[in-house]
Amino acid sequence: MGRPMARNLMRAGYKLAVHNRSPQPQQELESEGAIGAGSPREVATLSDIVITMLPDSSDVEAVLTGPKGVLAGITKGMTLIDMSTIAPGMARRLALQAAEMGADMLDAPVSGGEIGAINASLSIMVGGKEEVFHRCLPVFQAMGKNIVRVGESGAGQICKACNQIIVAGTIQAVSEALVLARKAGADPAMVRQALMGGFAQSRILEVHGQRMLDRDFAPGFRLRLHLKDMKIALSAGREYGVVLPGSALVAELMESLIAKGCAEEDHSALVKALGDL
Amino acid sequence: MGRPMARNLMRAGYKLAVHNRSPQPQQELESEGAIGAGSPREVATLSDIVITMLPDSSDVEAVLTGPKGVLAGITKGMTLIDMSTIAPGMARRLALQAAEMGADMLDAPVSGGEIGAINASLSIMVGGKEEVFHRCLPVFQAMGKNIVRVGESGAGQICKACNQIIVAGTIQAVSEALVLARKAGADPAMVRQALMGGFAQSRILEVHGQRMLDRDFAPGFRLRLHLKDMKIALSAGREYGVVLPGSALVAELMESLIAKGCAEEDHSALVKALGDL
């Protein structure tokens, strides 16, 4: 995700210092005009705005607070933007640490996948101070299209968790409907078409429903990564005292599929938890 | 539902014989030009096509097979159309009985509620022979807009069950997301708006999500009736060997809300099962 996002920033005229834990993506971006940095700290010393895009909470924590991390190179008035999908609580704690050192931080997770990253059409859900959001808006606009500030620090991550809850729950509902249609002798393709015209309409019925009918589970968004995000959502539920029974059920079905070897398939493969479509 | 549907048929130029178990709707339709019939059997003796619109499987069975029922007045070449939402198995059995007496039968449940019935904009999901469907299409077009034949006898009811599964599962997912947003300190209205632009988009997020935010649970579609339909879906799942864990969970939550006195509220009140939004 980071590479195409960095390219879109350069295309929009931003000068970039880049660091990546594995060398190849960094070398590619250097050959396209970015300054190579030896560590997250060095990126920070060279930049006004530091953007992180990493797999999980622990990665962001390490890259920010580690000995050669971003916070070790921070200066007053800098802005940090974390675009990874991580735990809202972690996002809040890191923003507090940054604030203590005189820097602003936004959590700005995205949806839209690698295709959205390449086409600069990511949805970006932002949490943090309104003035900081407005200052960073041109940066976001270089990478995305549907850019919304949803609240204070951590709210971007909450919004992303809400997105993953709805997407997972809708995939599950569509799965149950299409498998029932097939097994009970209705044509699932006709059922999908009929239901698109009414209250059952959704982007998931349209896109993932079609993938299920085609039995095409090439990702897309990998089941393994969706499960990671569901665990963030469930853990946020526990932290804020919200019961999430549907999400817990879907996460459990995802676990069972991953145990069966479907970790790298598209999340529409959730339908397989119900048997053959 | 039956009254506005009958009005739209008369408006389209069809001559109607009507019977209703409680007298008032029938008297109204008589005053508007329909012929009053003393029983379902009498409706059958006066008609080429008989349409039934009733609350549940047992009602349709009684009105069709009872001593003064439709089948007692049936003649060869007649067409029966049941537009109620009933068990797919019952729809198939009644169609077989009608076929033995030389009559065709379509199952044609609808979605779109009373407003759809009044505006002749119902979605109509039809199961039965293709030639019978085409013969009856003008009749359906007088009452609805999105009219799809999804397969043989019973398939219309299967499609309706699929619709109710998806609607219920999506309401549950949207509920979990919006409650988490609120409790975790994001603005649920902003979250809804942000998510409408991506893969979490659905008619349910749009319409029922807004009802949840407004705490407006005036029906709409009553929780009690949605639970009835979920029981049809779950029972079809058992009949055809399909596991429906998400649907079973939502049905259970609906039961709990109905026990708390929410039976006559809109199905978006499902959000209350998670505590206050």
Interface residues (C-beta under 8 A of the other chain):
Chain A: P88 S111 G112 S123 M125 G127 K145 N146 V148 R149 V150 G151 E152 G154 A155 I158 C159 A161 C162 N163 I165 I166 V167 A168 G169 T170 Q172 A173 V174 E176 A177 L178 V179 L180 A181 K183 A184 G185 A186 D187 M190 V191 Q193 A194 L195 G197 G198 F199 A200 Q201 S202 R203 I204 L205 V207 A233 A236 G237 E239 Y240 G241 V242 V243 L244 P245 G246 S247 L249 V250 L253 L274 G275
Chain B: P88 S111 G112 S123 M125 G127 K145 N146 V148 R149 V150 G151 E152 G154 A155 I158 C159 A161 C162 N163 I165 I166 V167 A168 G169 T170 Q172 A173 V174 E176 A177 L178 V179 L180 A181 K183 A184 G185 A186 D187 M190 V191 Q193 A194 L195 G197 G198 F199 A200 Q201 S202 R203 I204 L205 V207 A233 A236 G237 E239 Y240 G241 V242 V243 L244 P245 G246 S247 L249 V250 L253 L274 G275
